[in-house]
Amino acid sequence: MLLCIDIGNTNTVLATFEGEKLIHSWRIKTDARSTADELGLKLRGLLAGDAVEVTGVAACSTVPAALRSLRSMLARYYADLPHVIVEPGVKTGVQLAIDNPKEVGADRVVNTLAAFTLYGGPSIVVDFGTTTNFDVISGRGEFLGGAFAPGIEISFDALAARAAQLRKVEPTVPRSVIGKNTVECLQAGMYFGFAGQVDRIVERMVEELGEVRAVIATGGLAPLVIGECRTITHHEPMITLIGLRMVYDRNR
């Protein structure tokens, strides 16, 4: 099986594929301080628990320290397996139509590849993670750029840290937009506020593009708010891992 690894700022998401079929998936906390040995032991434990035999690895990371540990781990524990790490020089088939292509995170590149392959273009990927990323794909599959906004969890953390009478609460769907207590007020602001933010940014992007074929939500926090987002047309939680599988196939 092909093992795909997406190391993000907050979580690391892994999945195995047989051909195009996703077989297993896991989500673990990212720790940039983990050594190659710690990462290797954790990975072996996950694979052994489901009796997975890996035949290849595709990976990307937005965390430089974790990327170094990943390289060392692959060299030590999986040296006999073919692997692809998405970085400059790796064939993705994605043209980066922006000012400085070196600035683009590998996850945004593979999201572009997967979104265009699955849904066509123009399209927009909204990735709900540590930050909320908006990735815009042209009708020819080019990465055109996008927008960043603070993520849901870091926004909650900032409120709790800067407002003396506010605290961390569970991010969840509120019973009403009019909160009756502090917790409900925070949850209402999060839920309706982030949904409104997504819709307005997507609407402005559509105005500039002229039309879009799909607006795809992904990321671990997407299920919290997409029910209130009128502009989201598809939900694909594994789009980055699907893109990694596609990149592996191109470079195999």
HELIX and SHEET records of a PDB file:
HELIX    1   1 ALA A   36  GLY A   49  1                                  14    
HELIX    2   2 PRO A   64  TYR A   77  1                                  14    
HELIX    3   3 PRO A  101  GLU A  103  5                                   3    
HELIX    4   4 ALA A  106  TYR A  119  1                                  14    
HELIX    5   5 ILE A  152  ARG A  162  1                                  11    
HELIX    6   6 THR A  182  LEU A  209  1                                  28    
HELIX    7   7 ALA A  222  VAL A  225  1                                   4    
HELIX    8   8 ILE A  226  GLU A  228  5                                   3    
HELIX    9   9 ILE A  239  ASN A  251  1                                  13    
SHEET    1   A 5 LYS A  21  LYS A  29  0                                        
SHEET    2   A 5 ASN A  11  GLU A  18 -1                                        
SHEET    3   A 5 LEU A   2  ILE A   7 -1                                        
SHEET    4   A 5 GLY A  56  SER A  61  1                                        
SHEET    5   A 5 HIS A  83  ILE A  85  1                                        
SHEET    1   B 5 PHE A 143  PRO A 150  0                                        
SHEET    2   B 5 THR A 131  ILE A 137 -1                                        
SHEET    3   B 5 SER A 123  PHE A 128 -1                                        
SHEET    4   B 5 ALA A 214  THR A 218  1                                        
SHEET    5   B 5 HIS A 234  HIS A 235  1                                        
END                                                                             
